[in-house]
């Protein structure tokens, strides 16, 4: 059974905590039953396509990480997400990646850190 994206993300954030990374989940999900919140989200231009996590790498650069499920057929990267990742990668000292499971994400971080 392929773990849900939320389980992969929980696994990754535990690893980030244990390894003393400064990070945050980017609250870009827009689903809500509250019409008041939907209106507020729209007025504040909340976008649903930002990568899931912002991580400050120990070598003082930023990593935006979009985490997907391990099975690619269950995990589509939208065109909007691809555009965000492309634009973020054009910024000096910023990297944006898509990883398909927590272990791939941790390996990517270690590679970027040259560890």
Residue pairs with C-beta under 8 A, 6 or more apart in sequence:
2 69
2 70
2 71
2 74
3 11
3 69
3 70
3 101
4 69
5 67
5 68
5 69
5 75
8 67
8 68
8 69
8 70
8 101
8 102
8 105
9 25
9 52
9 53
9 67
9 102
11 102
12 53
12 65
12 67
12 102
12 105
12 106
13 23
13 25
13 53
15 102
15 106
16 23
16 55
21 55
21 56
21 57
21 58
21 109
22 55
22 56
23 53
23 54
23 55
23 56
24 53
24 54
25 52
25 53
26 50
26 51
26 52
26 53
26 54
26 64
28 46
28 47
28 48
28 49
28 50
29 48
30 38
30 41
30 46
30 48
32 38
32 41
47 80
48 80
49 78
49 80
49 81
49 83
49 84
50 64
50 84
51 64
51 65
51 66
51 81
51 84
51 85
51 88
51 96
51 98
52 65
52 66
52 67
53 63
53 64
53 65
53 67
54 62
54 63
54 64
55 62
55 63
55 64
55 65
55 109
56 62
56 63
57 63
57 109
57 112
57 113
58 113
59 112
59 113
59 114
60 93
61 93
61 94
61 95
61 112
62 93
62 94
62 95
63 94
63 95
63 96
63 97
63 109
63 112
64 84
64 85
64 88
64 94
64 95
64 96
64 97
65 96
65 97
65 98
65 99
65 105
65 108
65 109
66 77
66 81
66 85
66 96
66 97
66 98
66 99
67 98
67 99
67 100
67 101
67 102
67 105
68 75
68 77
68 98
68 99
68 100
68 101
69 75
69 100
69 101
70 100
70 101
71 100
72 100
75 100
77 98
81 98
84 96
85 96
85 97
85 98
86 96
88 94
88 95
88 96
89 95
89 96
95 112
97 108
99 105
99 108
